[in-house]
Amino acid sequence: MKKILVIEDDEDIAEIINLALAGKYLVKARTDNKELLEILENFQPDLVMLDYYIGQKNAHEIVEEIRAGAANKNLPFILFSGHQDIKRLAHEMGASAWLAKPFNLSDLYASIEIVLSKQA
């Protein structure tokens, strides 16, 4: 089973994504970016999904932190946000895909499948 790390500071959204993906993927949801490198090392996700704003950091800073490690240099991520310019932000950050909030579950599933199929 593929592993997905979800980083979303809204607990309700994190739980909904976790429930929506459970059974098809191994999911670990975090509502903060604390101990992120340790979580990545222990969980070893195939994909990271993250909101643009997580506490005091934005996704660009978090992705830089993730990709600083050699093991995570090419780890794909899906950016999601209610930011009005999400498409541009995702492109600038090198996101594998993006989802504008609010998004429906079919778009969530499709984005994940597209990104993970490119890894296979």
N, C-alpha and C positions, 0 to 999 in steps of 0.2 A: 504494500500500500504506500502511495506517495505521501509525503509529510508536508504540511503547510503550517507556517508560523504566521499568525494574524496579530498585528500590532494596531490596536484601536483603543483610544482612551475613553470612549463612550462604552460603558459596561454593557448596556442593552444591545448595542450594535455588535459588539464583540461576541456576546452570547448567541445572538441570532445567526451570525456567520458560523460560529462553532456548531450550532445545532444543524444548520443547513448542510454543512459539509461532513458531519460525523457519519461514519458508516462507509463512506466512499473514500475518505482520506483520514490519515492520522492528523489531528489538528491540535495545536497548542495556541491558545489565545492569551495575549498579554495586554494589559491596559496601561502599561508604561514601558519605558525603554531601559529600565534598570536591569543590570546584569545581562544585558543583551548578548554580549560576546560569549558568555558562559552558556547561555541558553542555546545559542547557535551551535556551539561545540558539542553540547550534550544531545540536542535534539536532531541536529543535522537535517534541516528541512530541504525539500526540493524546490520550494517556492516560499517567498515572503510576500505577504499582503499587508500594506500599511496605509494608514490615514496620513494626510499631509501634515496635520498638526498633532503632535503627541506631547502634551505638557509644554515644557519650555523649549523643545526642539522641533524643528520641522523635518520632514521626511528626507530632504536633501542631506542634512547633517547626519541623520541616522543611517542612510544608505552609504555615505562616505565611511562611517565607522564600521559598518558591516563589511564593505568591500576592501577595507584596509588589510584584512587578513587574507593570506594567499588562498586558503581553503574556500573562501566566500567571494573571491574576485568576480566570478561569473554567475553568481547566484541570481536567478531571475526574480523580479518583484513586480507586483501589481500595485499601482498607486490608486487610492480612492479618496475622494474629497468632495465637499460641497463648494470648494473654491471655484469661482466663475471662470478661471483660466486653467482648469485641470489638464486639458489636452496639451497646452504649451509647457506647463510644469513637468508633466510626465515625460514629454519629449526631451526637454533640457536635462532631466535627471537620468535618462537612459532606461526608463521603465519599459518592461516587456509589454505592458498593457495598462490601461487606466479605466476607472469606472467613476462616473459622476454620481454623487449622492443626490437624491436617493436613487438607488439602483434596484432592479428587480432580480430575483433569484436566477432567472434564465440567463440574464447577462453575466451574473457572477459565475455560474457554471460554465458558460461558453468561454469566458475569458480565461478561466483556469485551464480548461481543456486545451485551448489554443497554445497557451504558454507551455504547459507540460508536454504537449505533443512535439514541440520543437526541441525538447530535451532528449526525447527518446532516440 
